[in-house]
Amino acid sequence: MNKKELIERIASKAGLKKAEAERALAAFEETVIEALKSGDKVTLVGFGTFSVSERKERKGRNPQTGEEIIIPATKTPKFTAGKILKESVK
């Protein structure tokens, strides 16, 4: 399912116009991004948790030259599925 199909299903299930569903999805995305940027977690009980994971600096290797390189530390978004979501997919 792509974003357009998701918007159509949200509009259908919630009884909204497609434009309203698109704005609601965009607002959800923006809100989650803002929360993660500020270091907060977003928890939707039963569905899952959006959080930020920190990766430490590590050594890597350039596959073309074989040269050892240092891969810098970075932060990455993470989603952990909740119990209801996990059980519904089984």
N, C-alpha and C positions, 0 to 999 in steps of 0.2 A: 504494500500500500504506500503510495506517495502522499505528499502533502495535500495535493488537490483532492484526492480521494478521501483523505482524513477529514478535510474541511466539509466535504459533502456529507459524510456520515455523521459528523457532529451536528451539522445543520438539521439533518433528518431526525436524529434521535432527540435533539433538544427543542425541536420546533422553531428553529431560527432560520433567518435568511442566510444564504451563503456568505454574504458580505459581513454579517454580524458574527458568524462562526469564525470567519477568517480573522476578524479583529480580536475575538476572544482568544484564539490560538496564538496570535502574535503577542497579545498582552501576557499570556502565560509564559511564552518563550522569553520575553524581555524580563519578566519578573524573576524567573529562575536564573537567568544570566546575571542580573544585578545582585541577587542574593549570593550566588557563588563567587562573584568578584569581590564581595565584601567579606567573604570567609564564612558565610552562613551555610547551613544545610537546609534543604527543602524536603520535608518528609510528608508524604501522602500515605497515611496509615492504611496498610493492607496492599497498597499499590507499589510503593517503593520510595527510595531516598536518593536524591541528587546531592552529591558532595564533591569536594575537591580533594584529589589525592596528590601527594608530593612525591616526585621521583628524585632519588638522589643522583648526584653526579656519578658517572661510571665510565669505565674504559670500553672502547669499541674498536672496531677494525674496519678500515676502508676496504671493501671487497675488491676494488679494482687494483689497488696498489699494495694491499696488505699492511699498510702503514697503521700503526696504533694511534687512535685519536681519543680525546676526552669528550664525552657527551655531557653537556651541561645539565645541571639540575633544572627541573621544570615542574609546573603544576598542570594537572590534567583533570577534566571533569570525569566523574564516575557515577554510575547508576547501579544501585543495588535493589533487586526486585524484592517486593514484600511477599508475605505469606499467601495472601489471596491470589496475587498474580502468579506466583510459582505454582500453586495448586490448580489453577484454572488452565494451565498449559500442559499439565501431565497427560 
